[in-house]
């Protein structure tokens, strides 16, 4: 028997290997194997089995299997094949994404030696040990005093090699030694179980009944669950999962931000106990390895996690929920495959015969459009859960406010300061959103205007007050020494402009010195446990003011949070990207929804410099339908999704001239291919240089009136870029293919 094996390389090639007799019954299509590849033993995936091979030379053999359990289901294999074809990515690379190389069902957690004392029949035995082996006697005394099993490693202060000493005691019958598996602790990533008594309202009952009906049919069923903020969408997920588990099937809950995981996990744990697995990037390697193995074994029935949890190797998958489905963090832009977890979830559900719920208070325009065209079953929750009311929203024109007060450049308006003080006096909590981290986003010379830039990217370095560092938020480059003089004109007049979360934090501490303040952004939430501890403290009332970036704007539920302040609603509004307005509207709407989620009334203060902008104006009115109609009209006029299929070819390289030249050669070869195809570019990306790589792009728009299912555009990209290295002789430059890109920046 022979096997075709794909490795995680950039070429669309497979390699033929002989299957050893002892593995012939175990290796199947989709099995992960180890095989000699060049000078190393590499990991690949079996794509095909053959009884004969036309190759006459010496055939290399597969050297072993990666897993000792069957993890590849027919449905998961179909998903890998679809992703390879749709995203034009070699099977081996897709398989590595779906089934990461560093995870295996053969994983065994490390073990600790543990010792406990045995009953002593004769004290003379102990006296003999004291005389002949005083070291053993001292160790035994420590073990006996503990009154419970001890880790042998904890006895290092008494003996340089405590294990040998304990073995000596074991031979004398004084102690018993045994090994104990050291299971990773994952409790730091979840709240304690959150118990709630739930009485569904009529709208929730209708939604639950609809999902359960299609779960019973065991057929692919896509839903759009559109519920206003605080409408109890999580309770619907729980009821749907309960029914799914009752069918002896499994479920996946996808969340866009790790910050949402602890609270939702706590709610699910209260209902389903230890059948819940968490999966996200903050897990350590040991935690990932153990969790993944247990998922493969079937120990977990529900997986809650971020983007990559869409590939969880659960069997009999009955339900998938994509919470906050509009979020861009569901998209992976690097490395290949450059996929969107929402779209992958929909495809996986078609293969599994699952129900899939796209859920949000502010759905993506694509999902909203698909609902209007009856491609999704629409479920609407128009009321807040438990009778809570919508918050009262105040829109503050910062220019008018500054003219009136005579205080220019202020960060907090008078109204927001008054509202914060009022809530502090009432012992209620405040959430402040500033979607930019650091202290000052721009450092420039006050004389010549020169901006301090990252040497590897064409972006300004951000000043971080903690540590006094200048940091690039694109590549991570940092300088520990502050710029005291301008490198261009030697002027000492350096200006620190703009406002990040650290500057707001400093101002809040000065203005409200007695308030307990916590900041939550990428700088303070580098570990999952650190993030969880901040959210727990806020939930328990130990923090008065929670300040953060967009990670605090969605999905979180704090009963005592009655005021939300949006420091600068305009951040990102004027980026040259067709989704910029949609993103800002969703962020403001979602952040506003954190206020007044229980019996206490909520208020929102939105600070802006462009109060008449339709995005800001409609977000302040919480009028999603009106804004979406405006946005759809603009998209239709400009031929952008959801009225067209979009693809982007990104050309990158270290030499700007070479990248520019290659992009122009590619563009010339693509003209006049079919009616309804618009080709834009080539042009430098908005962020032209990132991580020492210059970036140019060519954008393709294929109108749905001529290409209803996107196959024309897909075939066009395949024909022109399947073998781009040979066709365009790109040399050291790279060509990245993006289907359905979320951003053109």
FIGULUM-121777 format. One record per residue (C-alpha): chain; x, y, z. Coordinates in Angstrom, 3 decimals, m for minus. Example, Ala and Ser with C-alpha at 12.3 -4.5 7.8 and 13.67 -1.06 7.14 Angstrom:
<lodrens>
> cadena|u|v|w
> A|12.300|m4.500|7.800
> A|13.670|m1.060|7.140
</lodrens>
This chain:
<lodrens>
> cadena|u|v|w
> A|0.000|0.000|0.000
> A|1.083|3.555|m0.765
> A|0.031|6.944|0.539
> A|0.092|10.421|m0.963
> A|1.250|12.821|1.756
> A|0.904|16.639|1.793
> A|3.320|18.699|3.883
> A|2.828|22.301|5.107
> A|4.779|23.845|2.222
> A|3.793|26.571|m0.230
> A|3.560|24.250|m3.245
> A|0.449|22.304|m4.292
> A|2.368|19.010|m4.295
> A|1.946|15.623|m2.642
> A|4.623|12.967|m2.177
> A|4.277|9.188|m2.446
> A|5.387|6.949|0.448
> A|5.225|3.247|1.141
> A|3.051|2.255|4.091
> A|4.793|m0.170|6.493
> A|2.900|m3.412|7.135
> A|2.453|m2.672|10.820
> A|0.645|0.592|9.988
> A|m1.412|m0.601|6.997
> A|m4.580|m1.102|9.085
> A|m4.249|2.221|10.938
> A|m3.450|4.775|8.231
> A|m6.502|6.353|6.625
> A|m7.144|9.414|4.472
> A|m6.718|12.358|6.844
> A|m4.268|10.563|9.156
> A|m1.334|12.655|10.360
> A|1.953|10.869|9.753
> A|5.688|11.405|10.091
> A|7.813|10.725|7.033
> A|11.350|11.505|5.784
> A|11.261|14.775|3.870
> A|14.623|16.083|2.723
> A|17.060|15.885|5.619
> A|14.390|15.729|8.325
> A|11.441|13.720|9.550
> A|8.458|15.956|8.803
> A|4.792|15.854|9.732
> A|2.222|15.650|6.961
> A|m1.304|14.486|6.222
> A|m2.408|11.555|4.062
> A|m4.478|12.779|1.120
> A|m4.862|9.569|m0.858
> A|m4.306|5.791|m0.520
> A|m3.118|3.640|m3.439
> A|m2.620|m0.078|m3.959
> A|0.148|0.524|m6.508
> A|2.618|3.192|m7.561
> A|4.123|3.934|m10.976
> A|7.386|5.040|m9.374
> A|10.105|2.393|m10.019
> A|12.885|3.771|m7.827
> A|13.507|3.217|m4.130
> A|10.420|4.297|m2.196
> A|10.703|5.959|1.217
> A|8.492|4.631|4.007
> A|6.227|6.447|6.411
> A|8.064|6.360|9.737
> A|5.126|6.634|12.122
> A|1.766|8.110|13.068
> A|1.298|11.336|15.014
> A|m1.900|10.343|16.833
> A|m3.024|7.197|18.612
> A|m6.717|8.055|18.216
> A|m8.764|8.551|15.050
> A|m9.339|12.323|15.017
> A|m10.189|13.002|11.377
> A|m13.900|12.740|10.673
> A|m15.187|12.700|7.066
> A|m16.776|16.100|7.701
> A|m13.536|17.681|8.947
> A|m11.656|16.253|5.961
> A|m14.217|17.788|3.589
> A|m13.726|21.122|5.371
> A|m9.943|20.945|4.888
> A|m10.417|20.206|1.179
> A|m12.902|23.062|0.776
> A|m10.593|25.541|2.507
> A|m7.681|24.442|0.328
> A|m9.715|25.031|m2.818
> A|m11.542|28.204|m1.764
> A|m8.599|30.036|m0.226
> A|m6.125|28.618|m2.782
> A|m3.874|27.179|m0.083
> A|m2.028|23.812|m0.233
> A|m3.706|20.974|1.665
> A|m0.703|20.569|3.961
> A|m0.887|24.205|5.093
> A|m4.633|24.000|5.717
> A|m4.228|20.731|7.641
> A|m1.570|22.363|9.831
> A|m4.052|25.140|10.677
> A|m6.925|22.768|11.411
> A|m4.739|20.215|13.251
> A|m1.692|22.100|14.583
> A|1.643|20.263|14.453
> A|2.410|20.786|18.136
> A|m0.772|19.012|19.274
> A|m1.188|15.248|19.444
> A|m3.453|12.711|21.108
> A|m0.258|11.050|22.400
> A|0.330|13.972|24.755
> A|0.827|12.957|28.367
> A|0.897|15.602|31.093
> A|4.042|15.744|33.236
> A|3.987|13.753|36.472
> A|5.049|14.537|40.022
> A|6.350|12.062|42.576
> A|4.159|12.200|45.670
> A|4.900|10.607|49.046
> A|2.794|9.901|52.135
> A|3.670|8.179|55.460
> A|2.691|4.619|56.349
> A|1.529|3.606|59.832
> A|4.471|2.520|62.027
> A|4.064|m0.773|63.877
> A|7.281|m0.495|65.904
> A|8.937|2.741|67.110
> A|12.248|0.897|67.271
> A|12.338|0.893|63.439
> A|12.229|4.686|63.458
> A|14.929|4.938|66.123
> A|17.132|2.713|64.000
> A|16.645|5.041|61.013
> A|17.512|8.030|63.207
> A|20.847|6.456|64.157
> A|21.876|4.941|60.799
> A|20.303|7.347|58.279
> A|19.660|10.740|59.913
> A|18.818|12.369|56.541
> A|16.032|9.830|55.981
> A|14.807|10.455|59.509
> A|14.587|14.249|58.951
> A|12.700|13.779|55.672
> A|10.328|11.286|57.285
> A|9.553|13.708|60.117
> A|8.569|16.368|57.534
> A|6.372|13.869|55.662
> A|4.708|12.701|58.868
> A|3.988|16.272|60.064
> A|2.291|17.172|56.757
> A|m0.567|14.696|57.448
> A|m1.286|14.578|53.716
> A|0.575|13.471|50.567
> A|3.521|15.737|49.741
> A|5.258|16.508|46.474
> A|8.717|14.984|46.675
> A|10.136|18.128|45.046
> A|8.992|20.162|48.080
> A|11.592|18.321|50.221
> A|14.607|19.775|48.391
> A|15.485|21.979|51.369
> A|16.108|18.836|53.436
> A|17.902|16.718|50.818
> A|19.648|17.427|47.532
> A|18.032|14.319|45.990
> A|14.785|13.831|47.940
> A|13.494|11.118|45.573
> A|16.383|8.788|46.442
> A|15.848|9.475|50.139
> A|12.133|8.703|49.808
> A|12.919|5.463|47.962
> A|15.110|4.465|50.875
> A|12.249|5.148|53.264
> A|9.917|3.148|51.006
> A|12.231|0.114|51.203
> A|11.988|0.334|54.994
> A|8.177|0.378|54.700
> A|7.887|3.840|56.267
> A|6.357|5.675|53.261
> A|4.566|4.995|49.988
> A|5.624|6.639|46.725
> A|3.421|7.153|43.702
> A|3.299|9.306|40.563
> A|0.552|11.871|40.084
> A|m0.295|13.461|36.735
> A|0.165|17.209|36.767
> A|m2.985|18.384|34.992
> A|m2.868|21.989|33.769
> A|m4.943|24.520|35.680
> A|m7.472|26.214|33.381
> A|m9.653|27.699|36.132
> A|m7.908|31.067|35.848
> A|m9.627|31.694|32.509
> A|m13.190|31.592|33.729
> A|m15.427|33.267|36.267
> A|m16.844|31.150|39.054
> A|m20.103|29.513|37.914
> A|m22.704|32.250|37.373
> A|m26.145|30.957|38.326
> A|m29.246|32.722|37.056
> A|m32.923|32.054|37.224
> A|m34.191|32.487|33.676
> A|m37.759|33.192|32.620
> A|m37.881|33.595|28.857
> A|m39.989|36.351|27.337
> A|m42.094|35.658|24.249
> A|m39.384|36.720|21.782
> A|m36.804|34.460|23.433
> A|m39.223|31.523|23.432
> A|m39.856|32.013|19.713
> A|m36.104|32.053|18.991
> A|m35.391|28.965|21.131
> A|m38.287|27.008|19.591
> A|m37.087|27.822|16.055
> A|m33.518|26.665|16.745
> A|m34.675|23.486|18.514
> A|m36.996|22.635|15.627
> A|m34.093|22.674|13.174
> A|m31.799|20.845|15.619
> A|m34.359|18.043|15.617
> A|m34.306|17.950|11.810
> A|m30.503|17.356|11.889
> A|m30.155|19.415|8.720
> A|m27.976|22.425|7.938
> A|m29.850|25.439|9.304
> A|m28.342|28.957|9.303
> A|m29.856|31.624|11.589
> A|m29.275|35.309|12.178
> A|m30.069|36.026|15.826
> A|m30.409|39.808|15.981
> A|m30.993|40.929|19.532
> A|m30.548|44.387|21.007
> A|m27.813|44.718|23.639
> A|m28.872|43.044|26.866
> A|m31.667|41.032|25.235
> A|m30.508|37.691|26.693
> A|m28.842|36.074|23.677
> A|m26.508|34.014|25.904
> A|m29.523|32.352|27.562
> A|m30.729|31.266|24.123
> A|m27.320|29.731|23.352
> A|m27.485|27.806|26.627
> A|m30.953|26.438|25.930
> A|m29.951|25.426|22.390
> A|m26.785|23.711|23.688
> A|m28.839|21.915|26.359
> A|m31.083|20.479|23.640
> A|m28.068|19.623|21.480
> A|m26.409|17.661|24.312
> A|m29.719|15.908|24.904
> A|m29.387|14.573|21.355
> A|m25.914|13.266|22.299
> A|m24.337|15.834|19.961
> A|m21.703|18.521|20.558
> A|m21.481|22.303|20.202
> A|m18.983|25.095|19.491
> A|m19.392|28.683|20.730
> A|m17.112|31.171|18.921
> A|m16.289|34.504|20.555
> A|m14.380|37.387|18.935
> A|m12.408|38.545|21.978
> A|m10.681|36.576|24.700
> A|m12.088|39.172|27.141
> A|m15.571|37.748|26.552
> A|m14.519|34.177|27.357
> A|m14.367|34.196|31.201
> A|m17.854|35.571|31.789
> A|m19.615|33.377|29.228
> A|m17.595|30.343|30.364
> A|m18.736|30.985|33.938
> A|m22.349|31.108|32.798
> A|m21.986|27.836|30.820
> A|m20.132|26.101|33.670
> A|m23.036|26.853|35.995
> A|m25.307|24.875|33.666
> A|m23.084|22.181|32.129
> A|m20.318|21.702|34.692
> A|m16.967|20.356|33.516
> A|m18.097|19.365|30.020
> A|m16.971|22.839|28.831
> A|m13.548|23.348|27.210
> A|m11.980|26.773|26.666
> A|m9.831|27.361|23.590
> A|m7.921|30.569|22.852
> A|m4.433|31.998|22.340
> A|m3.778|32.783|26.015
> A|m3.599|29.092|26.959
> A|m0.116|27.752|27.663
> A|1.242|24.932|25.514
> A|0.520|22.402|28.292
> A|m3.048|23.674|28.631
> A|m3.588|23.548|24.864
> A|m2.124|20.043|24.539
> A|m4.180|18.600|27.394
> A|m7.421|20.345|26.345
> A|m7.044|19.275|22.699
> A|m6.406|15.643|23.649
> A|m9.469|15.617|25.899
> A|m11.585|17.105|23.085
> A|m10.382|14.311|20.773
> A|m11.205|11.695|23.420
> A|m14.736|13.067|23.745
> A|m14.333|14.259|27.358
> A|m15.662|17.697|26.399
> A|m18.982|18.191|24.655
> A|m18.876|22.001|24.306
> A|m15.936|24.147|23.176
> A|m15.960|27.900|23.860
> A|m13.205|29.884|22.245
> A|m11.825|32.344|19.759
> A|m11.349|31.994|15.988
> A|m9.398|28.703|15.846
> A|m12.027|26.915|17.972
> A|m14.007|26.552|14.732
> A|m11.696|23.585|13.989
> A|m12.236|21.803|17.330
> A|m12.218|18.048|16.474
> A|m15.604|17.356|18.065
> A|m17.633|14.466|16.729
> A|m21.384|14.620|16.005
> A|m21.368|18.412|15.901
> A|m24.935|19.677|16.220
> A|m24.670|23.415|16.909
> A|m22.302|26.284|16.158
> A|m22.788|29.784|17.554
> A|m20.782|32.779|16.283
> A|m21.270|35.483|18.894
> A|m20.693|39.096|17.721
> A|m20.409|37.688|14.216
> A|m19.584|41.098|12.724
> A|m16.192|41.274|14.440
> A|m13.051|41.517|12.292
> A|m11.073|39.350|14.745
> A|m12.804|36.306|13.222
> A|m10.678|36.926|10.124
> A|m7.139|35.521|9.846
> A|m5.011|37.587|7.470
> A|m1.700|35.802|8.052
> A|m0.449|33.166|7.542
> A|m2.375|31.243|4.878
> A|m5.088|30.066|4.767
> A|m6.513|33.588|5.081
> A|m9.942|32.555|6.267
> A|m12.964|34.008|8.022
> A|m14.151|31.809|10.920
> A|m17.774|32.779|10.270
> A|m17.646|31.524|6.686
> A|m15.728|28.394|7.702
> A|m18.345|27.710|10.397
> A|m21.134|27.962|7.827
> A|m19.330|25.485|5.557
> A|m18.561|23.092|8.395
> A|m22.223|23.200|9.414
> A|m23.272|22.186|5.881
> A|m21.042|19.094|6.084
> A|m22.065|18.236|9.653
> A|m25.803|18.838|9.186
> A|m25.655|21.367|12.025
> A|m27.572|24.427|13.069
> A|m25.399|27.556|12.957
> A|m26.390|30.782|14.721
> A|m24.849|34.105|13.680
> A|m25.572|36.394|16.596
> A|m25.158|40.118|17.216
> A|m26.832|43.345|18.262
> A|m25.145|44.901|15.209
> A|m24.859|42.241|12.488
> A|m22.380|42.665|9.667
> A|m23.869|44.314|6.591
> A|m23.302|41.033|4.707
> A|m25.378|39.025|7.189
> A|m28.046|41.735|7.288
> A|m28.162|41.695|3.479
> A|m28.386|37.869|3.459
> A|m31.316|38.053|5.876
> A|m33.078|40.567|3.586
> A|m32.547|38.101|0.711
> A|m33.834|35.190|2.847
> A|m30.544|33.276|2.940
> A|m30.685|33.212|6.741
> A|m33.593|32.513|9.083
> A|m34.094|35.759|11.000
> A|m34.713|35.742|14.754
> A|m35.247|39.118|16.423
> A|m35.086|40.087|20.105
> A|m36.321|43.698|20.305
> A|m36.470|43.998|24.116
> A|m33.873|44.032|26.853
> A|m34.004|41.038|29.174
> A|m35.732|41.438|32.544
> A|m37.460|44.702|31.675
> A|m34.237|46.786|31.549
> A|m34.569|50.025|29.577
> A|m32.383|51.453|26.834
> A|m29.787|53.891|28.155
> A|m30.230|57.616|27.696
> A|m27.609|58.856|25.215
> A|m25.934|62.302|25.313
> A|m23.993|63.485|22.247
> A|m21.312|66.031|23.127
> A|m19.890|68.311|20.417
> A|m16.340|68.713|21.712
> A|m15.607|71.783|19.561
> A|m18.694|73.607|20.859
> A|m17.956|72.415|24.398
> A|m14.411|73.796|24.224
> A|m15.605|77.124|22.791
> A|m18.120|77.433|25.601
> A|m15.728|76.502|28.413
> A|m12.633|78.180|26.965
> A|m10.641|75.001|27.717
> A|m9.075|73.712|24.509
> A|m7.629|70.257|24.023
> A|m9.556|68.813|26.939
> A|m10.083|65.045|27.013
> A|m13.164|64.866|29.236
> A|m16.113|67.169|28.606
> A|m17.769|68.902|31.516
> A|m20.837|66.709|31.083
> A|m18.866|63.457|31.251
> A|m16.980|64.626|34.343
> A|m20.251|65.499|36.064
> A|m21.791|62.134|35.161
> A|m18.727|60.241|36.464
> A|m18.837|62.123|39.761
> A|m22.579|61.458|40.098
> A|m22.106|57.691|39.575
> A|m19.221|57.531|42.037
> A|m21.408|59.221|44.664
> A|m24.156|56.655|44.004
> A|m21.664|53.738|44.298
> A|m22.399|52.767|40.707
> A|m19.800|51.755|38.126
> A|m18.480|53.447|34.999
> A|m17.032|52.059|31.746
> A|m14.853|54.391|29.667
> A|m13.911|53.524|26.086
> A|m10.850|54.966|24.338
> A|m9.975|52.782|21.382
> A|m6.279|53.619|21.298
> A|m3.677|52.317|23.715
> A|m0.503|53.949|24.976
> A|m0.115|57.519|26.235
> A|0.512|59.639|23.119
> A|m0.005|58.127|19.650
> A|2.194|60.771|17.978
> A|5.531|62.293|19.001
> A|6.593|65.176|16.741
> A|8.916|68.132|16.612
> A|7.156|71.396|17.461
> A|9.468|73.341|15.126
> A|9.941|71.348|11.916
> A|6.957|68.972|12.331
> A|9.030|65.794|11.953
> A|7.168|62.757|13.402
> A|9.053|59.980|15.184
> A|8.486|56.939|12.942
> A|9.100|53.225|13.255
> A|12.244|52.245|11.274
> A|10.501|49.047|10.080
> A|7.032|50.447|9.332
> A|5.730|53.708|7.926
> A|3.775|54.463|11.094
> A|4.290|56.784|14.041
> A|5.713|55.372|17.252
> A|3.387|55.582|20.261
> A|4.713|56.866|23.578
> A|3.986|54.548|26.518
> A|4.358|56.296|29.831
> A|4.970|53.080|31.758
> A|8.624|52.315|31.094
> A|9.023|55.506|29.068
> A|9.037|53.559|25.796
> A|8.254|54.471|22.194
> A|6.424|51.483|20.689
> A|5.273|50.489|17.206
> A|1.834|48.878|17.467
> A|2.300|47.166|14.098
> A|5.602|45.287|14.461
> A|6.418|45.623|18.171
> A|9.646|47.623|17.670
> A|10.389|49.807|20.687
> A|12.872|52.383|21.889
> A|13.500|52.697|25.616
> A|15.063|56.149|25.367
> A|12.740|59.119|24.927
> A|13.474|61.569|22.128
> A|14.705|64.755|23.793
> A|15.692|66.462|20.539
> A|14.543|66.220|16.924
> A|16.824|64.114|14.689
> A|16.127|66.448|11.734
> A|16.572|69.944|13.215
> A|17.989|69.205|16.712
> A|15.178|71.206|18.324
> A|14.362|70.253|21.933
> A|10.716|71.215|21.331
> A|9.238|67.693|21.176
> A|5.437|67.481|21.377
> A|3.480|64.443|22.660
> A|0.164|64.573|20.811
> A|m3.039|62.578|20.843
> A|m4.709|60.546|23.544
> A|m4.326|56.894|24.430
> A|m5.700|54.873|27.327
> A|m2.663|55.650|29.507
> A|m3.217|59.414|29.163
> A|m6.908|59.001|30.029
> A|m5.903|56.830|33.000
> A|m3.554|59.536|34.264
> A|m6.253|62.205|33.902
> A|m8.898|60.108|35.713
> A|m6.483|59.468|38.592
> A|m5.876|63.210|38.941
> A|m9.540|64.209|38.596
> A|m11.043|61.450|40.752
> A|m8.236|60.457|43.150
> A|m10.476|58.370|45.424
> A|m11.960|56.240|42.622
> A|m10.671|52.706|42.093
> A|m9.577|52.558|38.451
> A|m8.468|49.658|36.229
> A|m7.235|49.786|32.642
> A|m7.892|46.896|30.248
> A|m6.047|46.878|26.921
> A|m3.391|44.812|25.154
> A|m0.748|46.108|27.567
> A|m2.528|45.041|30.772
> A|m4.143|41.853|29.409
> A|m1.094|40.003|28.118
> A|m2.119|36.868|30.028
> A|m5.547|35.296|30.237
> A|m5.390|35.135|34.034
> A|m4.515|38.861|34.251
> A|m7.453|39.761|32.057
> A|m9.804|37.522|34.035
> A|m8.718|39.004|37.374
> A|m9.527|42.565|36.188
> A|m12.961|41.557|34.908
> A|m13.692|39.582|38.083
> A|m12.721|42.562|40.255
> A|m15.023|44.861|38.261
> A|m17.838|42.317|38.399
> A|m17.422|42.029|42.192
> A|m17.575|45.806|42.663
> A|m13.905|46.159|43.668
> A|m13.318|48.613|40.787
> A|m15.306|51.819|40.221
> A|m14.099|52.760|36.736
> A|m13.090|50.324|33.984
> A|m11.143|52.034|31.204
> A|m10.215|50.181|28.043
> A|m10.104|49.707|24.303
> A|m12.674|47.898|22.157
> A|m12.193|44.657|24.125
> A|m14.511|46.055|26.831
> A|m17.164|47.252|24.385
> A|m18.884|43.973|23.541
> A|m20.628|41.084|25.246
> A|m19.788|41.930|28.854
> A|m22.587|42.105|31.400
> A|m22.092|44.109|34.606
> A|m25.335|44.840|36.515
> A|m23.964|47.847|38.410
> A|m22.420|49.583|35.374
> A|m24.784|52.468|34.681
> A|m22.558|54.929|32.785
> A|m20.584|54.460|29.588
> A|m18.328|57.243|28.340
> A|m16.903|57.133|24.822
> A|m13.910|59.474|24.984
> A|m13.412|59.968|21.239
> A|m16.050|58.386|19.008
> A|m14.279|59.574|15.844
> A|m11.195|57.320|16.103
> A|m10.962|55.301|12.879
> A|m13.943|57.043|11.299
> A|m11.951|58.695|8.508
> A|m9.745|55.765|7.484
> A|m9.773|55.147|3.698
> A|m11.597|51.840|4.022
> A|m15.108|51.032|2.844
> A|m15.980|49.370|6.169
> A|m14.729|52.214|8.408
> A|m18.174|53.730|9.056
> A|m19.773|50.336|9.720
> A|m17.071|49.449|12.275
> A|m17.383|52.736|14.186
> A|m21.190|52.523|14.264
> A|m21.014|48.978|15.638
> A|m18.400|49.918|18.241
> A|m20.413|52.895|19.558
> A|m23.678|50.939|19.571
> A|m22.103|47.952|21.331
> A|m20.274|50.076|23.916
> A|m23.483|51.976|24.669
> A|m25.164|48.660|25.370
> A|m22.962|48.026|28.428
> A|m24.935|50.652|30.414
> A|m28.083|50.014|32.446
> A|m28.507|46.282|31.820
> A|m30.610|45.679|34.952
> A|m33.051|47.722|37.041
> A|m30.812|50.792|37.409
> A|m31.187|53.245|34.474
> A|m28.151|53.717|32.263
> A|m26.624|56.701|30.492
> A|m24.100|57.055|27.676
> A|m21.940|60.079|26.875
> A|m20.524|60.103|23.345
> A|m17.837|62.719|22.705
> A|m17.244|63.687|19.061
> A|m15.832|66.430|16.857
> A|m18.254|65.618|13.981
> A|m21.735|65.356|15.560
> A|m23.482|65.677|12.178
> A|m21.725|62.666|10.657
> A|m24.463|60.080|9.851
> A|m22.454|57.323|11.547
> A|m22.190|59.236|14.814
> A|m25.700|60.693|14.623
> A|m27.440|57.326|14.075
> A|m25.235|55.521|16.587
> A|m26.215|58.114|19.203
> A|m29.882|57.441|18.400
> A|m29.211|53.663|18.523
> A|m30.953|53.557|15.127
> A|m29.326|50.587|13.406
> A|m31.905|50.136|10.665
> A|m31.584|53.715|9.407
> A|m27.788|53.638|9.341
> A|m27.674|50.216|7.645
> A|m29.993|51.462|4.890
> A|m27.637|54.417|4.329
> A|m24.583|52.146|4.319
> A|m26.168|49.624|1.918
> A|m27.065|52.424|m0.473
> A|m23.453|53.671|m0.445
> A|m22.075|50.162|m0.951
> A|m24.420|49.530|m3.869
> A|m23.370|52.773|m5.535
> A|m19.653|51.991|m5.116
> A|m20.018|48.275|m6.030
> A|m18.647|47.014|m2.725
> A|m19.837|43.962|m0.736
> A|m22.481|42.775|m0.195
> A|m23.287|43.767|m3.798
> A|m20.072|42.290|m5.185
> A|m17.504|39.617|m4.489
> A|m14.170|41.022|m3.373
> A|m10.632|39.678|m3.664
> A|m7.280|41.298|m3.066
> A|m3.805|40.447|m4.302
> A|m1.138|41.819|m1.973
> A|2.424|42.064|m3.287
> A|5.134|42.460|m0.648
> A|8.917|42.767|m0.627
> A|11.819|44.686|0.879
> A|12.610|46.665|m2.279
> A|9.942|49.291|m2.989
> A|10.843|49.691|m6.674
> A|10.788|45.931|m7.290
> A|7.412|45.521|m5.582
> A|5.962|48.430|m7.568
> A|7.317|46.994|m10.833
> A|5.964|43.498|m10.130
> A|2.508|44.833|m9.240
> A|2.365|46.759|m12.537
> A|3.388|43.653|m14.526
> A|0.663|41.635|m12.822
> A|m1.932|44.336|m13.484
> A|m1.101|44.481|m17.226
> A|m1.666|40.728|m17.563
> A|m5.181|40.865|m16.096
> A|m7.076|43.289|m18.326
> A|m10.438|42.607|m19.973
> A|m11.136|39.144|m18.597
> A|m14.939|39.273|m18.139
> A|m17.827|41.720|m17.953
> A|m18.680|42.932|m14.471
> A|m15.130|42.649|m13.128
> A|m13.544|45.855|m11.831
> A|m9.786|45.842|m11.215
> A|m8.488|48.615|m8.949
> A|m4.805|49.443|m8.669
> A|m2.078|48.649|m8.436
> A|m1.529|51.065|m5.560
> A|0.429|51.180|m2.308
> A|m1.544|49.937|0.695
> A|m2.634|52.601|3.169
> A|m0.027|51.189|5.557
> A|2.560|50.993|2.798
> A|5.429|49.562|4.827
> A|5.013|47.001|7.622
> A|7.751|44.928|9.271
> A|10.314|46.036|6.687
> A|8.049|44.919|3.838
> A|6.632|47.313|1.231
> A|3.047|46.490|0.307
> A|1.117|47.102|m2.922
> A|m2.336|45.760|m3.714
> A|m4.656|45.030|m6.614
> A|m8.359|44.819|m5.747
> A|m10.971|42.847|m7.711
> A|m14.709|43.519|m7.542
> A|m17.025|41.056|m9.282
> A|m20.636|42.236|m9.425
> A|m23.181|39.720|m8.124
> A|m25.503|40.601|m11.008
> A|m22.994|38.869|m13.319
> A|m21.440|36.467|m10.815
> A|m24.171|35.297|m8.442
> A|m22.099|32.778|m6.473
> A|m18.615|34.250|m6.933
> A|m17.361|31.356|m9.065
> A|m16.260|33.609|m11.931
> A|m13.992|35.638|m9.687
> A|m12.716|32.537|m7.947
> A|m11.876|30.809|m11.219
> A|m10.225|33.992|m12.481
> A|m7.948|34.177|m9.418
> A|m7.173|30.446|m9.669
> A|m6.259|30.637|m13.353
> A|m4.000|33.630|m12.878
> A|m2.389|32.987|m9.499
> A|m2.299|29.228|m8.864
> A|1.342|29.080|m9.972
> A|2.294|32.742|m9.605
> A|5.984|32.129|m8.764
> A|6.685|30.727|m12.242
> A|4.197|32.932|m14.067
> A|5.323|36.300|m12.698
> A|8.881|35.424|m11.619
> A|8.366|37.210|m8.343
> A|11.803|36.333|m6.953
> A|12.123|37.407|m3.320
> A|8.766|39.203|m3.428
> A|5.639|37.495|m2.136
> A|2.115|37.430|m3.524
> A|m0.670|36.908|m0.971
> A|m4.213|36.078|m2.044
> A|m7.106|37.397|0.062
> A|m10.659|36.282|m0.690
> A|m13.452|38.303|0.940
> A|m11.023|40.695|2.677
> A|m12.466|42.727|5.538
> A|m10.101|45.632|5.019
> A|m8.285|47.347|2.172
> A|m5.801|49.041|4.524
</lodrens>
